[in-house]
Amino acid sequence: MSWFSFSGIAKEIKKIRWPQKGDLATNSVQVIIFTLFFGVFFVCCEFIISMILNLLGVIG
């Protein structure tokens, strides 16, 4: 357990690759688009299912 010491932790921290601004912006835009897409998808699914149930007379 050599990593469980201050020097081991310092070595591990130095190995971390922090994202660049461009990568961070690209990933953020991808997450926002993904979230919006699935938000719209689930709203559409709920609308279609409620329409079908309304046509069948299950809900009024």
N, C-alpha and C positions, 0 to 999 in steps of 0.2 A: 504494500500500500504506500508506495513512494509518492503517489500523487496526492496523498492525504497529508500534506505538509505545506508550509508557506511557499517553499521553493517549487514544489510540484504544482500547486495551484497557480503560481505566477507563470510557469511554463505553459500550462493549459490555457490561461487567459491570453498569452501571446499567440496561440494558435488560432484564436477566434478571427474569422474573416467578417468584418463588419461590412454591410452593404454600402455601395456607393450611392450618391444622390440619384443618379440615373436609374439604377436598379431599384431603389426604394420607390421612386415615382412610378416606374413601370409596374412593379408588383402591386402598388396601391391602386392604380387604375384598373388592373386586372381583377382585384378583389371587389372593387366597387361595381364594375360591370357584371361580374359573376353574381353578386348579391342582388343587383337590380333585375337581372334576367330571371333568377329563381323567384324573386318576389312577384314579378309579373306572371311567371308561369303558374305559381300556386294560386294567385288571384283568378286567373283564367280557368284553372281547373275547378276551383270552388264555384265560379259562375256557371260553368257548363254542368256540373253535377247538380247544382240547385235548379237549373233550368230543366234538366231531365226529371228530377224529383217533382217539380211543379207540374210538368206535363203528365206525369203518372198519377198525380193527385195525392202524393204522399205528404207534401207540404202545401200549405194554402197561402 
